[in-house]
């Protein structure tokens, strides 16, 4: 029985670690800047454990890019890797308010 408790504790710790690693920092409205595989920047709502318009695959999501009008993998872009011009471009292309 102690091995079962240890296994559950390890499993919970692993899930918490992976979840925290895959949650990008968001703005006050839950939006984050993402980049699609073609390099387009746009904003999307990124709420942990919720996605109605995309398929979550770890740190990536499969969703429609509003810039190019195609379905693609997107990934959150760390804020320190964006220029002010890139932030302005991304803000011009919100993908909607649904997570």
N, CA, C and O atoms as CSV, one atom per row, in Angstrom:
chain,resi,resn,atom,element,x,y,z
A,1,UNK,N,N,0.804,-1.203,0.000
A,1,UNK,CA,C,0.000,0.000,0.000
A,1,UNK,C,C,0.848,1.270,0.000
A,1,UNK,O,O,0.448,2.228,-0.660
A,2,UNK,N,N,1.993,1.352,0.692
A,2,UNK,CA,C,2.817,2.564,0.654
A,2,UNK,C,C,3.320,2.874,-0.760
A,2,UNK,O,O,3.511,4.040,-1.105
A,3,UNK,N,N,3.532,1.848,-1.571
A,3,UNK,CA,C,3.992,2.074,-2.941
A,3,UNK,C,C,2.919,2.777,-3.774
A,3,UNK,O,O,3.235,3.550,-4.679
A,4,UNK,N,N,1.645,2.503,-3.461
A,4,UNK,CA,C,0.552,3.147,-4.179
A,4,UNK,C,C,0.493,4.639,-3.845
A,4,UNK,O,O,0.290,5.469,-4.731
A,5,UNK,N,N,0.668,4.972,-2.584
A,5,UNK,CA,C,0.679,6.375,-2.162
A,5,UNK,C,C,1.858,7.100,-2.829
A,5,UNK,O,O,1.701,8.215,-3.326
A,6,UNK,N,N,3.020,6.473,-2.836
A,6,UNK,CA,C,4.199,7.073,-3.469
A,6,UNK,C,C,3.973,7.275,-4.964
A,6,UNK,O,O,4.365,8.300,-5.523
A,7,UNK,N,N,3.350,6.311,-5.601
A,7,UNK,CA,C,3.066,6.418,-7.029
A,7,UNK,C,C,2.107,7.574,-7.327
A,7,UNK,O,O,2.301,8.300,-8.302
A,8,UNK,N,N,1.085,7.747,-6.506
A,8,UNK,CA,C,0.132,8.843,-6.682
A,8,UNK,C,C,0.828,10.187,-6.468
A,8,UNK,O,O,0.613,11.120,-7.242
A,9,UNK,N,N,1.652,10.299,-5.440
A,9,UNK,CA,C,2.364,11.553,-5.166
A,9,UNK,C,C,3.293,11.903,-6.328
A,9,UNK,O,O,3.346,13.059,-6.748
A,10,UNK,N,N,4.014,10.930,-6.843
A,10,UNK,CA,C,4.910,11.172,-7.981
A,10,UNK,C,C,4.104,11.583,-9.213
A,10,UNK,O,O,4.503,12.491,-9.943
A,11,UNK,N,N,2.988,10.925,-9.441
A,11,UNK,CA,C,2.133,11.262,-10.589
A,11,UNK,C,C,1.596,12.681,-10.503
A,11,UNK,O,O,1.606,13.410,-11.494
A,12,UNK,N,N,1.127,13.075,-9.329
A,12,UNK,CA,C,0.607,14.436,-9.152
A,12,UNK,C,C,1.728,15.459,-9.339
A,12,UNK,O,O,1.526,16.485,-9.989
A,13,UNK,N,N,2.893,15.192,-8.782
A,13,UNK,CA,C,4.021,16.113,-8.929
A,13,UNK,C,C,4.412,16.263,-10.403
A,13,UNK,O,O,4.731,17.366,-10.846
A,14,UNK,N,N,4.391,15.188,-11.148
A,14,UNK,CA,C,4.733,15.231,-12.569
A,14,UNK,C,C,3.708,16.043,-13.355
A,14,UNK,O,O,4.080,16.853,-14.204
A,15,UNK,N,N,2.440,15.838,-13.084
A,15,UNK,CA,C,1.383,16.587,-13.770
A,15,UNK,C,C,1.497,18.077,-13.465
A,15,UNK,O,O,1.377,18.901,-14.372
A,16,UNK,N,N,1.723,18.429,-12.216
A,16,UNK,CA,C,1.863,19.842,-11.834
A,16,UNK,C,C,3.068,20.456,-12.537
A,16,UNK,O,O,2.980,21.576,-13.041
A,17,UNK,N,N,4.178,19.748,-12.580
A,17,UNK,CA,C,5.386,20.261,-13.232
A,17,UNK,C,C,5.149,20.484,-14.726
A,17,UNK,O,O,5.496,21.543,-15.248
A,18,UNK,N,N,4.580,19.529,-15.405
A,18,UNK,CA,C,4.338,19.658,-16.841
A,18,UNK,C,C,3.312,20.735,-17.148
A,18,UNK,O,O,3.430,21.437,-18.153
A,19,UNK,N,N,2.314,20.872,-16.300
A,19,UNK,CA,C,1.288,21.886,-16.508
A,19,UNK,C,C,1.881,23.282,-16.352
A,19,UNK,O,O,1.619,24.156,-17.179
A,20,UNK,N,N,2.660,23.502,-15.329
A,20,UNK,CA,C,3.260,24.823,-15.114
A,20,UNK,C,C,4.212,25.182,-16.233
A,20,UNK,O,O,4.313,26.347,-16.618
A,21,UNK,N,N,4.907,24.195,-16.755
A,21,UNK,CA,C,5.854,24.445,-17.832
A,21,UNK,C,C,5.151,24.850,-19.121
A,21,UNK,O,O,5.716,25.594,-19.923
A,22,UNK,N,N,3.924,24.370,-19.332
A,22,UNK,CA,C,3.240,24.627,-20.592
A,22,UNK,C,C,2.297,25.829,-20.541
A,22,UNK,O,O,1.637,26.127,-21.536
A,23,UNK,N,N,2.221,26.517,-19.417
A,23,UNK,CA,C,1.332,27.671,-19.306
A,23,UNK,C,C,2.130,28.936,-19.571
A,23,UNK,O,O,2.994,29.299,-18.773
A,24,UNK,N,N,1.855,29.612,-20.679
A,24,UNK,CA,C,2.581,30.840,-20.953
A,24,UNK,C,C,2.037,31.986,-20.112
A,24,UNK,O,O,0.890,31.940,-19.668
A,25,UNK,N,N,2.851,33.012,-19.890
A,25,UNK,CA,C,2.338,34.178,-19.165
A,25,UNK,C,C,1.303,34.892,-20.020
A,25,UNK,O,O,1.522,35.114,-21.211
A,26,UNK,N,N,0.192,35.246,-19.422
A,26,UNK,CA,C,-0.893,35.878,-20.159
A,26,UNK,C,C,-1.110,37.291,-19.664
A,26,UNK,O,O,-0.672,37.669,-18.577
A,27,UNK,N,N,-1.798,38.061,-20.490
A,27,UNK,CA,C,-2.178,39.413,-20.105
A,27,UNK,C,C,-3.371,39.360,-19.173
A,27,UNK,O,O,-3.827,38.275,-18.812
A,28,UNK,N,N,-3.885,40.520,-18.776
A,28,UNK,CA,C,-5.010,40.564,-17.840
A,28,UNK,C,C,-6.287,39.921,-18.390
A,28,UNK,O,O,-7.144,39.487,-17.620
A,29,UNK,N,N,-6.413,39.860,-19.706
A,29,UNK,CA,C,-7.603,39.262,-20.307
A,29,UNK,C,C,-7.381,37.804,-20.715
A,29,UNK,O,O,-8.214,37.232,-21.418
A,30,UNK,N,N,-6.286,37.203,-20.292
A,30,UNK,CA,C,-6.005,35.804,-20.609
A,30,UNK,C,C,-5.421,35.599,-21.996
A,30,UNK,O,O,-5.321,34.463,-22.461
A,31,UNK,N,N,-5.032,36.681,-22.666
A,31,UNK,CA,C,-4.492,36.584,-24.022
A,31,UNK,C,C,-2.974,36.463,-23.992
A,31,UNK,O,O,-2.309,36.976,-23.092
A,32,UNK,N,N,-2.452,35.781,-24.983
A,32,UNK,CA,C,-1.016,35.601,-25.128
A,32,UNK,C,C,-0.678,35.724,-26.613
A,32,UNK,O,O,-1.501,35.415,-27.474
A,33,UNK,N,N,0.526,36.173,-26.896
A,33,UNK,CA,C,0.972,36.262,-28.288
A,33,UNK,C,C,1.545,34.915,-28.701
A,33,UNK,O,O,2.377,34.337,-28.001
A,34,UNK,N,N,1.089,34.427,-29.843
A,34,UNK,CA,C,1.558,33.146,-30.363
A,34,UNK,C,C,2.085,33.345,-31.781
A,34,UNK,O,O,1.777,34.330,-32.451
A,35,UNK,N,N,2.893,32.371,-32.217
A,35,UNK,CA,C,3.438,32.375,-33.572
A,35,UNK,C,C,3.065,31.053,-34.229
A,35,UNK,O,O,3.242,29.982,-33.650
A,36,UNK,N,N,2.542,31.150,-35.457
A,36,UNK,CA,C,2.212,29.925,-36.186
A,36,UNK,C,C,3.457,29.412,-36.896
A,36,UNK,O,O,4.494,30.076,-36.890
A,37,UNK,N,N,3.361,28.246,-37.502
A,37,UNK,CA,C,4.507,27.629,-38.168
A,37,UNK,C,C,5.001,28.435,-39.372
A,37,UNK,O,O,6.142,28.273,-39.805
A,38,UNK,N,N,4.143,29.299,-39.908
A,38,UNK,CA,C,4.558,30.140,-41.035
A,38,UNK,C,C,5.131,31.474,-40.574
A,38,UNK,O,O,5.523,32.303,-41.396
A,39,UNK,N,N,5.179,31.682,-39.254
A,39,UNK,CA,C,5.777,32.890,-38.696
A,39,UNK,C,C,4.813,34.008,-38.386
A,39,UNK,O,O,5.236,35.063,-37.914
A,40,UNK,N,N,3.515,33.814,-38.638
A,40,UNK,CA,C,2.535,34.853,-38.345
A,40,UNK,C,C,2.365,35.024,-36.839
A,40,UNK,O,O,2.356,34.040,-36.099
A,41,UNK,N,N,2.232,36.257,-36.388
A,41,UNK,CA,C,2.002,36.553,-34.980
A,41,UNK,C,C,0.561,37.011,-34.787
A,41,UNK,O,O,0.043,37.804,-35.573
A,42,UNK,N,N,-0.082,36.505,-33.735
A,42,UNK,CA,C,-1.426,36.952,-33.382
A,42,UNK,C,C,-1.661,36.656,-31.919
A,42,UNK,O,O,-0.864,35.966,-31.283
A,43,UNK,N,N,-2.755,37.175,-31.381
A,43,UNK,CA,C,-3.072,36.919,-29.978
A,43,UNK,C,C,-4.195,35.897,-29.890
A,43,UNK,O,O,-5.067,35.829,-30.756
A,44,UNK,N,N,-4.154,35.115,-28.841
A,44,UNK,CA,C,-5.185,34.115,-28.599
A,44,UNK,C,C,-5.421,33.999,-27.101
A,44,UNK,O,O,-4.547,34.332,-26.300
A,45,UNK,N,N,-6.602,33.525,-26.728
A,45,UNK,CA,C,-6.894,33.274,-25.317
A,45,UNK,C,C,-6.264,31.937,-24.962
A,45,UNK,O,O,-6.505,30.938,-25.639
A,46,UNK,N,N,-5.468,31.912,-23.917
A,46,UNK,CA,C,-4.737,30.699,-23.533
A,46,UNK,C,C,-5.037,30.421,-22.071
A,46,UNK,O,O,-4.364,30.945,-21.183
A,47,UNK,N,N,-6.038,29.605,-21.823
A,47,UNK,CA,C,-6.444,29.255,-20.463
A,47,UNK,C,C,-6.082,27.790,-20.223
A,47,UNK,O,O,-6.457,26.925,-21.016
A,48,UNK,N,N,-5.367,27.505,-19.151
A,48,UNK,CA,C,-4.970,26.125,-18.876
A,48,UNK,C,C,-6.180,25.189,-18.796
A,48,UNK,O,O,-7.198,25.525,-18.191
A,49,UNK,N,N,-6.056,24.040,-19.401
A,49,UNK,CA,C,-7.056,22.971,-19.374
A,49,UNK,C,C,-8.337,23.332,-20.118
A,49,UNK,O,O,-9.330,22.615,-19.998
A,50,UNK,N,N,-8.343,24.426,-20.883
A,50,UNK,CA,C,-9.536,24.805,-21.638
A,50,UNK,C,C,-9.138,25.137,-23.061
A,50,UNK,O,O,-8.226,25.932,-23.288
A,51,UNK,N,N,-9.814,24.535,-24.011
A,51,UNK,CA,C,-9.619,24.914,-25.402
A,51,UNK,C,C,-10.793,24.367,-26.204
A,51,UNK,O,O,-10.937,23.158,-26.385
A,52,UNK,N,N,-11.624,25.286,-26.680
A,52,UNK,CA,C,-12.788,24.914,-27.472
A,52,UNK,C,C,-12.520,25.058,-28.962
A,52,UNK,O,O,-13.176,24.407,-29.775
A,53,UNK,N,N,-11.559,25.906,-29.328
A,53,UNK,CA,C,-11.292,26.158,-30.740
A,53,UNK,C,C,-9.949,25.597,-31.190
A,53,UNK,O,O,-9.521,25.843,-32.318
A,54,UNK,N,N,-9.285,24.847,-30.319
A,54,UNK,CA,C,-7.984,24.294,-30.678
A,54,UNK,C,C,-7.795,22.932,-30.018
A,54,UNK,O,O,-8.535,22.544,-29.114
A,55,UNK,N,N,-6.790,22.231,-30.496
A,55,UNK,CA,C,-6.411,20.944,-29.905
A,55,UNK,C,C,-5.064,21.158,-29.231
A,55,UNK,O,O,-4.092,21.546,-29.879
A,56,UNK,N,N,-5.011,20.903,-27.931
A,56,UNK,CA,C,-3.782,21.100,-27.172
A,56,UNK,C,C,-2.878,19.883,-27.309
A,56,UNK,O,O,-3.324,18.744,-27.166
A,57,UNK,N,N,-1.606,20.137,-27.589
A,57,UNK,CA,C,-0.599,19.089,-27.706
A,57,UNK,C,C,0.640,19.527,-26.930
A,57,UNK,O,O,1.647,19.917,-27.519
A,58,UNK,N,N,0.555,19.459,-25.623
A,58,UNK,CA,C,1.657,19.921,-24.776
A,58,UNK,C,C,1.777,21.428,-24.837
A,58,UNK,O,O,0.837,22.140,-24.482
A,59,UNK,N,N,2.924,21.927,-25.286
A,59,UNK,CA,C,3.131,23.367,-25.372
A,59,UNK,C,C,2.668,23.942,-26.705
A,59,UNK,O,O,2.738,25.153,-26.918
A,60,UNK,N,N,2.197,23.086,-27.597
A,60,UNK,CA,C,1.677,23.527,-28.894
A,60,UNK,C,C,0.164,23.405,-28.932
A,60,UNK,O,O,-0.441,22.658,-28.163
A,61,UNK,N,N,-0.428,24.155,-29.844
A,61,UNK,CA,C,-1.866,24.019,-30.105
A,61,UNK,C,C,-2.082,23.994,-31.605
A,61,UNK,O,O,-1.390,24.676,-32.361
A,62,UNK,N,N,-3.045,23.203,-32.018
A,62,UNK,CA,C,-3.450,23.139,-33.421
A,62,UNK,C,C,-4.691,24.003,-33.541
A,62,UNK,O,O,-5.742,23.659,-33.001
A,63,UNK,N,N,-4.581,25.118,-34.241
A,63,UNK,CA,C,-5.719,26.003,-34.364
A,63,UNK,C,C,-5.592,26.834,-35.632
A,63,UNK,O,O,-4.571,26.800,-36.319
A,64,UNK,N,N,-6.646,27.578,-35.927
A,64,UNK,CA,C,-6.676,28.391,-37.135
A,64,UNK,C,C,-5.895,29.680,-36.909
A,64,UNK,O,O,-6.053,30.342,-35.883
A,65,UNK,N,N,-5.056,30.027,-37.872
A,65,UNK,CA,C,-4.299,31.279,-37.840
A,65,UNK,C,C,-5.141,32.352,-38.510
A,65,UNK,O,O,-5.459,32.228,-39.693
A,66,UNK,N,N,-5.517,33.422,-37.770
A,66,UNK,CA,C,-6.341,34.467,-38.374
A,66,UNK,C,C,-5.575,35.336,-39.372
A,66,UNK,O,O,-6.190,36.055,-40.160
A,67,UNK,N,N,-4.265,35.281,-39.347
A,67,UNK,CA,C,-3.466,36.093,-40.263
A,67,UNK,C,C,-3.458,35.451,-41.647
A,67,UNK,O,O,-3.763,36.104,-42.645
A,68,UNK,N,N,-3.107,34.171,-41.698
A,68,UNK,CA,C,-3.005,33.478,-42.982
A,68,UNK,C,C,-4.242,32.693,-43.360
A,68,UNK,O,O,-4.353,32.231,-44.496
A,69,UNK,N,N,-5.181,32.531,-42.432
A,69,UNK,CA,C,-6.405,31.788,-42.721
A,69,UNK,C,C,-6.187,30.299,-42.900
A,69,UNK,O,O,-6.937,29.651,-43.631
A,70,UNK,N,N,-5.172,29.741,-42.248
A,70,UNK,CA,C,-4.873,28.315,-42.374
A,70,UNK,C,C,-4.845,27.663,-40.989
A,70,UNK,O,O,-4.713,28.346,-39.973
A,71,UNK,N,N,-4.970,26.335,-40.962
A,71,UNK,CA,C,-4.858,25.575,-39.719
A,71,UNK,C,C,-3.401,25.174,-39.561
A,71,UNK,O,O,-2.762,24.712,-40.507
A,72,UNK,N,N,-2.885,25.358,-38.348
A,72,UNK,CA,C,-1.467,25.131,-38.116
A,72,UNK,C,C,-1.185,24.943,-36.632
A,72,UNK,O,O,-2.057,25.162,-35.791
A,73,UNK,N,N,0.033,24.538,-36.322
A,73,UNK,CA,C,0.477,24.498,-34.934
A,73,UNK,C,C,0.907,25.898,-34.533
A,73,UNK,O,O,1.557,26.598,-35.309
A,74,UNK,N,N,0.545,26.310,-33.319
A,74,UNK,CA,C,0.979,27.599,-32.780
A,74,UNK,C,C,1.647,27.355,-31.433
A,74,UNK,O,O,1.341,26.394,-30.728
A,75,UNK,N,N,2.558,28.245,-31.101
A,75,UNK,CA,C,3.248,28.178,-29.813
A,75,UNK,C,C,3.328,29.575,-29.229
A,75,UNK,O,O,3.490,30.555,-29.957
A,76,UNK,N,N,3.215,29.659,-27.925
A,76,UNK,CA,C,3.341,30.940,-27.239
A,76,UNK,C,C,4.760,31.468,-27.410
A,76,UNK,O,O,5.728,30.708,-27.384
A,77,UNK,N,N,4.864,32.770,-27.583
A,77,UNK,CA,C,6.167,33.412,-27.746
A,77,UNK,C,C,6.514,34.116,-26.442
A,77,UNK,O,O,5.748,34.960,-25.976
A,78,UNK,N,N,7.652,33.784,-25.845
A,78,UNK,CA,C,8.050,34.483,-24.612
A,78,UNK,C,C,8.152,35.989,-24.856
A,78,UNK,O,O,8.645,36.431,-25.894
A,79,UNK,N,N,7.685,36.755,-23.894
A,79,UNK,CA,C,7.636,38.208,-24.029
A,79,UNK,C,C,9.004,38.811,-24.302
A,79,UNK,O,O,9.111,39.789,-25.042
A,80,UNK,N,N,10.046,38.245,-23.719
A,80,UNK,CA,C,11.383,38.815,-23.909
A,80,UNK,C,C,11.958,38.541,-25.296
A,80,UNK,O,O,13.029,39.050,-25.627
A,81,UNK,N,N,11.264,37.743,-26.113
A,81,UNK,CA,C,11.721,37.467,-27.474
A,81,UNK,C,C,10.958,38.287,-28.514
A,81,UNK,O,O,11.127,38.073,-29.714
A,82,UNK,N,N,10.124,39.220,-28.065
A,82,UNK,CA,C,9.322,40.041,-28.967
A,82,UNK,C,C,9.803,41.486,-28.957
A,82,UNK,O,O,10.165,42.031,-27.914
A,83,UNK,N,N,9.801,42.091,-30.132
A,83,UNK,CA,C,10.074,43.520,-30.210
A,83,UNK,C,C,8.754,44.271,-30.038
A,83,UNK,O,O,7.681,43.670,-30.098
A,84,UNK,N,N,8.835,45.562,-29.828
A,84,UNK,CA,C,7.612,46.366,-29.709
A,84,UNK,C,C,6.804,46.315,-31.002
A,84,UNK,O,O,5.574,46.280,-30.964
A,85,UNK,N,N,7.479,46.311,-32.133
A,85,UNK,CA,C,6.790,46.243,-33.429
A,85,UNK,C,C,6.043,44.918,-33.574
A,85,UNK,O,O,4.921,44.890,-34.079
A,86,UNK,N,N,6.661,43.821,-33.132
A,86,UNK,CA,C,5.997,42.512,-33.208
A,86,UNK,C,C,4.783,42.457,-32.294
A,86,UNK,O,O,3.766,41.864,-32.656
A,87,UNK,N,N,4.870,43.060,-31.125
A,87,UNK,CA,C,3.717,43.106,-30.214
A,87,UNK,C,C,2.559,43.868,-30.854
A,87,UNK,O,O,1.405,43.451,-30.753
A,88,UNK,N,N,2.869,44.977,-31.508
A,88,UNK,CA,C,1.822,45.761,-32.172
A,88,UNK,C,C,1.183,44.980,-33.315
A,88,UNK,O,O,-0.034,45.033,-33.494
A,89,UNK,N,N,1.975,44.268,-34.076
A,89,UNK,CA,C,1.440,43.451,-35.172
A,89,UNK,C,C,0.518,42.376,-34.613
A,89,UNK,O,O,-0.585,42.174,-35.122
A,90,UNK,N,N,0.966,41.686,-33.568
A,90,UNK,CA,C,0.163,40.599,-32.982
A,90,UNK,C,C,-1.163,41.121,-32.440
A,90,UNK,O,O,-2.186,40.449,-32.569
A,91,UNK,N,N,-1.163,42.301,-31.840
A,91,UNK,CA,C,-2.377,42.873,-31.273
A,91,UNK,C,C,-3.409,43.205,-32.355
A,91,UNK,O,O,-4.601,43.292,-32.061
A,92,UNK,N,N,-2.973,43.388,-33.582
A,92,UNK,CA,C,-3.882,43.691,-34.690
A,92,UNK,C,C,-4.649,42.464,-35.163
A,92,UNK,O,O,-5.617,42.593,-35.912
A,93,UNK,N,N,-4.226,41.266,-34.733
A,93,UNK,CA,C,-4.841,40.029,-35.194
A,93,UNK,C,C,-5.296,39.149,-34.028
A,93,UNK,O,O,-4.694,38.103,-33.787
A,94,UNK,N,N,-6.334,39.544,-33.306
A,94,UNK,CA,C,-6.884,38.660,-32.266
A,94,UNK,C,C,-7.680,37.542,-32.944
A,94,UNK,O,O,-8.292,37.761,-33.989
A,95,UNK,N,N,-7.672,36.373,-32.366
A,95,UNK,CA,C,-8.405,35.260,-32.976
A,95,UNK,C,C,-9.778,35.056,-32.377
A,95,UNK,O,O,-10.433,34.064,-32.695
A,96,UNK,N,N,-10.239,35.943,-31.532
A,96,UNK,CA,C,-11.562,35.819,-30.918
A,96,UNK,C,C,-11.447,35.711,-29.420
A,96,UNK,O,O,-10.346,35.703,-28.869
A,97,UNK,N,N,-12.592,35.627,-28.758
A,97,UNK,CA,C,-12.587,35.616,-27.291
A,97,UNK,C,C,-12.839,34.238,-26.695
A,97,UNK,O,O,-12.881,34.096,-25.473
A,98,UNK,N,N,-13.006,33.229,-27.530
A,98,UNK,CA,C,-13.240,31.871,-27.032
A,98,UNK,C,C,-11.910,31.170,-26.812
A,98,UNK,O,O,-11.054,31.201,-27.695
A,99,UNK,N,N,-11.709,30.532,-25.645
A,99,UNK,CA,C,-10.439,29.819,-25.412
A,99,UNK,C,C,-10.305,28.596,-26.286
A,99,UNK,O,O,-9.298,27.891,-26.211
